[in-house]
Amino acid sequence: MRLLRPLARRLDQGGFPAGVSNAFLFAIFNAFSFQIVLSSPMVLFARALGASATVLGIIAGMMPLLVIFQIPAAHYVARVGYKQFVFAGWGTRVMFIFGMALVPMTGIFLSPTSQLALLLFLLFGFNLSRGISSCAWLPWITSLIPENIRGRYLAWDAACVNLASFVTFVLAAFCLGIQPRPWQFAVLFAFSATMGMASLSFLRQMPDVASPEETKVTTTPVPWREIAGYAPFRKLLLVYFVWSIAYGGLTTFVVAFLRSELRMTEQTILLLTAVSFIGGWSSLGLLGSRMDRLGSKPVLIFSFLTWIFLMLGWAGLAGGLVSARLVLILVLEFLIGLASALINMATLRLAMAVIPVMGRNHFFALYSVVGNLTQGIAPILWGLLIDALRVLHIRWKYWEWNRYSVFFLLVTVVFIWALASTRRLEEPKAARMDELLREVLLQPWRFWLRFWPRG
């Protein structure tokens, strides 16, 4: 950790409030942890235990589903304080990861079905503690970061998370190898728990801020109807809702597709998935602090257009229209990471802009619950659809209708819906699309030239 201190000092001197560097360091070590238990490594372990697409959908949907507990928890944030509330929840969930590290070794006396049940129980506890405590995170960060640099903060945060996630997936790929045994999954989950413990030390050092509602504790019922009816917020909520339908479980079923249909090994899948985090990291060079000037709306339009072409590419692979070449899969994975990072940054930045100060905890709780609840239900429904179409194999000229080609085409339709909804967003200071395209197509080369060797 001492090696990260120079980075922390540089970030503190880069225009961010004092101590915010600890938020970036927390994001790095948190990514080392959660990417293992909430992403492809956990999906591959569940597949090794015989999990169906429906069970994989439950695993993918459990985390966002349990965010619904932000609604009742938001009432207590002002009393406890942002920092203490988040720290308690993150510390609790780390304990559940240590329990998960023991599950692979229980195969000595438990059947795969019993192991899967135990794993689901521990994942439920992990995601429940996360769901409750996460309601304090967005109000905390919104209060901590000045409005004029929120885009830059979100870009750096995304870069830290994606770079750490890339390292995590490369380590996971070489840890699991081609035919992983139970002890290899146990080592990987233990690493996740250890990194989770390390992230808590940086979380503790982050500066705390007072909630604007701390001085006004009342028993008056929360006006949820008025909150949901606030026009700029309602329009953003619709876009976030539709995006969540499309994105919910998508990465999980991409992994399942690569494993079951293209017969790729666990190591190959993890290395390919790691490329998506390079795409997410490159969002810093693509937009970086320019998002504060360009606005969120044009970024969302650009990103949804990218997603539509992306899904058509995956559908072409699943339908046999294009051959499964490694270069094509690498490009698709890279763009998944880039497009998802841009949408996450743009929607969160716009939420920070349109949500008023008073009632901020409850606005963010509703924002998180609507998106995450949808992302929780969507993968379960997508998984049921994929299982129901298991026997579908209809050849039509150069195209095959099968469960995954249907899935990717339906997701494409939902992204078209999201693109149409984006045009109704309210953001007076947003730039025009031609300005965004000029920034995207002409400016990023300067970022990449920084890494060109100079002799």
C-alpha positions in Angstrom: 0.0 0.0 0.0 3.0 2.3 0.5 3.5 2.3 -3.2 0.1 3.9 -3.7 0.9 6.9 -1.5 2.6 8.9 -4.3 -0.5 8.4 -6.4 -2.6 9.6 -3.5 -0.6 12.7 -3.1 -0.8 13.5 -6.8 -4.5 13.1 -6.9 -4.9 15.3 -3.8 -2.9 18.0 -5.7 -4.9 17.6 -8.9 -7.8 19.8 -8.0 -9.9 17.4 -5.9 -10.8 18.1 -2.3 -8.3 17.0 0.3 -8.6 13.3 1.2 -10.6 12.3 -1.9 -7.6 10.3 -3.1 -8.6 7.7 -0.5 -11.9 7.3 -2.4 -9.9 6.4 -5.5 -7.7 4.0 -3.6 -10.9 2.5 -2.0 -12.3 2.0 -5.5 -9.2 0.2 -6.6 -9.1 -2.3 -3.7 -12.9 -2.7 -3.8 -12.7 -3.6 -7.4 -10.0 -6.3 -6.6 -12.7 -7.7 -4.3 -16.1 -7.4 -5.8 -15.2 -8.3 -9.4 -14.5 -11.9 -8.2 -17.6 -12.5 -6.2 -20.1 -10.6 -8.4 -18.7 -11.3 -11.9 -17.3 -13.9 -14.2 -15.3 -16.0 -11.7 -18.4 -16.5 -9.6 -20.4 -17.3 -12.7 -17.8 -19.9 -13.8 -17.8 -21.5 -10.3 -21.6 -21.7 -10.3 -21.5 -23.3 -13.8 -19.0 -25.8 -12.5 -21.6 -26.7 -9.8 -24.2 -27.3 -12.5 -26.1 -24.0 -12.3 -28.7 -23.5 -15.1 -29.2 -20.2 -16.9 -32.1 -19.4 -14.6 -29.8 -19.9 -11.5 -27.1 -17.7 -13.1 -29.8 -15.1 -13.6 -30.6 -15.2 -9.9 -26.9 -14.8 -9.0 -26.6 -11.9 -11.4 -29.8 -10.3 -10.2 -29.4 -10.8 -6.5 -27.1 -7.8 -6.0 -29.3 -5.2 -7.7 -32.5 -6.7 -6.3 -31.4 -6.3 -2.7 -30.7 -2.6 -3.3 -34.4 -2.2 -2.7 -33.5 -2.0 1.0 -32.1 1.4 0.3 -35.6 2.7 0.6 -36.1 2.0 4.3 -32.4 2.5 5.1 -32.3 6.0 3.7 -34.3 7.2 6.7 -31.4 6.3 9.0 -28.5 7.7 7.1 -28.8 11.2 8.5 -28.8 9.8 12.0 -25.8 7.5 11.6 -23.7 9.6 9.2 -22.5 8.8 5.6 -19.1 7.4 6.5 -20.1 5.2 9.4 -23.1 3.8 7.5 -21.1 2.8 4.5 -18.2 1.4 6.6 -20.5 -0.8 8.7 -22.1 -2.4 5.6 -18.9 -2.9 3.7 -17.2 -4.5 6.7 -20.2 -6.9 7.1 -20.1 -8.0 3.5 -16.4 -8.8 3.7 -17.2 -11.4 6.4 -19.5 -13.2 3.9 -16.7 -13.3 1.3 -14.5 -15.2 3.8 -17.4 -17.7 4.1 -17.6 -18.1 0.3 -13.9 -18.9 0.2 -14.7 -22.1 2.2 -17.5 -23.3 -0.1 -15.3 -24.9 -2.8 -13.6 -27.1 -0.2 -16.9 -28.4 1.1 -17.2 -30.7 -1.9 -15.5 -33.3 0.3 -18.8 -33.8 2.2 -21.4 -31.8 0.2 -23.0 -32.5 -3.1 -22.8 -29.8 -5.9 -26.4 -29.0 -5.3 -25.9 -28.4 -1.6 -22.7 -26.3 -2.4 -24.8 -24.2 -4.8 -27.5 -23.6 -2.1 -24.8 -22.6 0.4 -23.2 -20.3 -2.1 -26.6 -18.6 -2.8 -27.2 -18.1 1.0 -23.8 -16.4 1.4 -24.3 -14.3 -1.7 -27.7 -13.2 -0.3 -26.0 -12.0 3.0 -23.3 -10.3 1.1 -25.7 -8.4 -1.2 -28.1 -7.6 1.6 -25.4 -5.8 3.6 -24.2 -4.0 0.5 -27.7 -3.1 -0.5 -28.5 -1.5 2.8 -25.3 0.4 3.2 -24.9 1.6 -0.4 -27.7 4.1 0.0 -25.3 6.5 1.8 -22.5 6.3 -0.9 -24.0 8.5 -3.7 -25.2 11.3 -1.3 -21.8 11.2 0.4 -19.9 11.6 -2.9 -22.3 14.2 -4.2 -21.8 16.3 -1.1 -18.0 15.8 -1.2 -17.3 16.6 -4.8 -18.0 20.1 -6.2 -20.4 20.3 -9.1 -17.9 21.7 -11.6 -15.5 18.7 -11.3 -18.0 15.8 -10.8 -17.5 14.6 -14.4 -13.7 14.5 -13.9 -14.1 12.7 -10.6 -16.4 10.1 -12.2 -14.0 9.6 -15.1 -11.1 9.0 -12.7 -13.2 6.7 -10.5 -14.2 4.7 -13.6 -10.6 4.5 -14.7 -9.4 3.2 -11.3 -12.2 0.6 -11.1 -11.6 -0.6 -14.7 -7.8 -0.8 -14.4 -8.1 -2.7 -11.1 -10.7 -5.0 -12.6 -8.5 -5.7 -15.6 -5.7 -6.8 -13.2 -8.1 -8.9 -11.2 -9.4 -10.8 -14.2 -5.9 -11.5 -15.5 -4.9 -12.8 -12.1 -8.1 -14.9 -12.0 -7.4 -16.3 -15.4 -4.0 -17.6 -14.5 -5.2 -18.7 -11.0 -8.0 -20.9 -12.5 -6.1 -22.1 -15.6 -7.8 -24.3 -18.1 -9.5 -26.9 -15.9 -9.8 -25.3 -12.4 -10.1 -27.4 -9.3 -12.0 -26.4 -6.2 -9.0 -25.2 -4.3 -8.2 -22.7 -7.0 -11.6 -21.1 -6.6 -11.1 -21.1 -2.9 -7.8 -19.2 -3.3 -9.5 -16.7 -5.6 -12.3 -16.0 -3.2 -9.8 -15.7 -0.3 -8.0 -13.1 -2.3 -11.3 -11.2 -2.8 -11.9 -11.2 1.0 -8.4 -10.0 1.7 -8.7 -7.1 -0.8 -12.1 -6.2 0.7 -10.4 -5.9 4.1 -7.7 -3.7 2.6 -10.3 -1.4 1.0 -11.8 -0.6 4.4 -8.6 1.1 5.5 -9.0 3.7 2.7 -12.7 4.0 3.3 -12.0 4.9 6.9 -9.6 7.7 5.8 -12.1 9.4 3.5 -13.4 12.8 4.7 -16.9 12.7 6.1 -19.5 15.4 5.4 -22.7 16.3 7.2 -26.0 15.3 5.6 -28.2 18.3 4.9 -31.0 16.4 6.7 -29.1 15.7 9.9 -30.3 18.8 11.6 -34.0 18.1 10.7 -35.1 14.7 11.8 -38.9 14.4 11.4 -41.6 11.8 11.5 -43.3 13.3 8.4 -43.8 10.6 5.7 -41.4 10.8 2.8 -43.2 12.3 -0.3 -42.2 9.5 -2.7 -44.9 10.4 -5.2 -43.6 14.0 -5.5 -40.0 12.8 -5.7 -40.9 10.4 -8.5 -43.0 13.1 -10.3 -40.2 15.7 -10.4 -39.9 16.1 -14.2 -36.1 16.2 -14.8 -35.7 13.3 -12.4 -38.6 11.3 -13.8 -37.2 11.5 -17.4 -33.8 10.4 -16.2 -35.4 7.6 -14.2 -37.1 6.2 -17.3 -33.8 6.1 -19.2 -32.1 4.4 -16.3 -35.0 1.9 -16.1 -34.8 1.0 -19.8 -31.0 0.8 -19.7 -31.2 -1.6 -16.7 -33.6 -3.9 -18.6 -31.1 -4.2 -21.5 -27.9 -4.4 -19.4 -29.2 -6.6 -16.6 -27.4 -9.9 -16.7 -25.9 -9.1 -20.1 -22.3 -9.8 -19.1 -23.3 -13.0 -17.3 -25.0 -14.4 -20.4 -22.1 -13.3 -22.6 -19.9 -15.5 -20.4 -22.4 -18.3 -20.6 -22.5 -18.0 -24.4 -18.7 -18.1 -24.7 -18.6 -21.2 -22.4 -21.5 -23.2 -23.6 -21.8 -22.3 -27.3 -18.2 -21.4 -28.3 -16.7 -24.0 -25.9 -14.0 -21.6 -24.6 -12.0 -22.5 -21.4 -12.4 -20.5 -18.2 -9.0 -19.0 -18.6 -9.7 -17.8 -22.2 -13.1 -16.3 -21.1 -11.6 -14.4 -18.2 -8.8 -13.0 -20.3 -11.3 -11.9 -23.0 -13.5 -10.3 -20.3 -10.5 -8.5 -18.9 -10.3 -6.6 -22.3 -13.7 -5.0 -21.4 -12.1 -3.2 -18.5 -9.4 -1.8 -20.8 -12.4 -0.4 -22.7 -13.8 1.1 -19.5 -10.4 2.5 -18.5 -10.1 4.2 -21.9 -13.2 6.2 -21.2 -10.9 8.5 -19.2 -8.9 9.3 -22.3 -12.0 9.5 -24.5 -13.9 12.1 -22.4 -12.2 12.6 -19.0 -13.0 16.0 -17.6 -14.6 17.1 -20.9 -17.9 15.5 -19.8 -18.4 18.5 -17.5 -18.3 20.8 -20.6 -20.2 18.5 -23.0 -22.9 17.3 -20.7 -24.4 13.9 -20.2 -27.2 13.8 -22.8 -24.9 13.6 -26.0 -22.7 11.1 -24.2 -25.8 8.9 -23.6 -27.0 9.2 -27.2 -23.5 8.2 -28.5 -23.3 5.3 -26.0 -26.7 3.8 -26.8 -25.9 4.0 -30.6 -22.7 2.1 -29.8 -24.7 -0.5 -27.8 -27.1 -1.1 -30.7 -24.2 -2.0 -33.0 -22.6 -4.0 -30.3 -25.7 -6.2 -29.8 -26.0 -6.7 -33.5 -22.4 -8.0 -33.5 -23.1 -10.5 -30.7 -26.3 -11.5 -32.5 -24.4 -12.1 -35.6 -22.0 -14.3 -33.7 -24.8 -16.3 -32.0 -26.7 -16.7 -35.3 -23.7 -17.9 -37.3 -23.8 -14.9 -39.6 -20.2 -14.1 -38.8 -17.5 -16.5 -37.7 -16.3 -16.4 -34.1 -12.9 -14.9 -34.7 -10.8 -13.9 -31.7 -10.2 -10.3 -33.0 -14.0 -9.7 -33.4 -14.7 -10.9 -29.8 -11.9 -8.8 -28.5 -13.4 -5.7 -30.2 -16.9 -6.5 -28.9 -15.6 -7.0 -25.3 -13.6 -3.7 -25.5 -16.7 -1.8 -26.6 -18.8 -3.4 -23.9 -16.5 -1.9 -21.3 -16.3 1.5 -23.0 -20.0 1.9 -23.6 -21.1 0.7 -20.1 -18.5 3.0 -18.4 -19.8 6.0 -20.4 -23.4 5.3 -19.6 -22.7 4.8 -15.9 -20.7 8.1 -15.7 -23.3 10.1 -17.8 -26.4 8.9 -15.9 -24.8 9.4 -12.5 -23.5 12.8 -13.4 -26.9 13.9 -14.6 -28.5 12.5 -11.5 -26.1 14.6 -9.3 -27.1 17.6 -11.4 -30.9 17.3 -11.3 -31.4 16.0 -7.8 -32.0 18.8 -5.3 -30.1 19.2 -2.1 -33.0 18.7 0.2 -34.3 15.1 0.1 -31.0 14.0 -1.6 -30.8 10.8 0.3 -34.3 9.7 -0.7 -33.9 10.9 -4.4 -30.7 8.8 -4.7 -32.3 5.9 -2.9 -35.2 5.8 -5.4 -32.8 6.3 -8.3 -30.7 3.3 -7.2 -33.6 1.1 -6.3 -35.4 1.6 -9.6 -32.3 0.9 -11.7 -31.0 -2.0 -9.5 -34.4 -3.6 -9.0 -34.8 -3.7 -12.8 -31.2 -5.0 -13.2 -32.1 -7.7 -10.6 -35.3 -8.9 -12.2 -34.1 -8.6 -15.8 -31.4 -11.3 -15.7 -33.9 -13.8 -14.1 -36.4 -13.2 -16.9 -33.6 -13.3 -19.5 -32.4 -16.6 -18.0 -35.8 -18.1 -18.0 -36.1 -17.1 -21.7 -32.8 -18.6 -22.6 -33.6 -21.9 -20.8 -37.1 -22.0 -22.4 -35.5 -21.7 -25.9 -32.8 -24.3 -25.2 -34.2 -26.6 -28.0 -34.6 -23.8 -30.6 -32.4 -24.4 -33.6 -34.0 -23.1 -36.8 -31.8 -22.5 -39.8 -32.8 -19.8 -42.2 -30.3 -19.3 -45.1 -27.2 -17.9 -43.4 -28.9 -17.3 -40.1 -29.8 -19.6 -37.2 -32.5 -18.8 -34.7 -31.4 -20.1 -31.4 -31.7 -19.1 -27.7 -28.7 -16.7 -27.8 -29.4 -15.1 -31.2 -33.0 -14.3 -30.0 -31.6 -13.0 -26.7 -29.2 -10.6 -28.3 -31.7 -9.3 -30.8 -34.3 -8.6 -28.0 -31.7 -6.7 -26.1 -31.0 -4.7 -29.2 -34.6 -3.7 -29.3 -34.5 -2.5 -25.7 -31.4 -0.4 -26.4 -33.3 1.3 -29.3 -36.0 2.1 -26.8 -33.4 3.5 -24.4 -32.0 5.7 -27.2 -35.5 7.1 -28.0 -36.1 7.9 -24.3 -32.8 9.7 -24.0 -33.9 12.5 -26.4 -36.5 13.7 -23.8 -33.9 14.3 -21.1 -33.6 17.8 -19.7 -30.1 19.2 -19.7 -30.0 22.9 -20.8 -26.2 23.1 -20.9 -25.7 19.9 -23.0 -23.5 20.2 -26.1 -24.6 19.2 -29.6 -23.8 15.8 -31.0 -21.4 17.3 -33.6 -19.4 18.8 -30.7 -19.2 15.4 -29.0 -18.2 13.6 -32.1 -15.4 16.2 -32.7 -14.1 15.5 -29.2 -14.4 11.7 -29.6 -12.9 11.4 -33.0 -10.2 14.0 -33.0 -9.0 14.6 -29.5 -8.3 11.1 -27.9 -5.1 10.6 -29.9 -3.4 13.1 -27.6 -4.1 10.9 -24.7 -2.7 7.8 -26.3 0.4 9.6 -27.5 1.4 10.1 -23.9 2.2 6.4 -23.8 4.2 6.4 -27.0 7.9 5.6 -26.3 10.2 8.6 -26.7 13.8 7.9 -27.7 
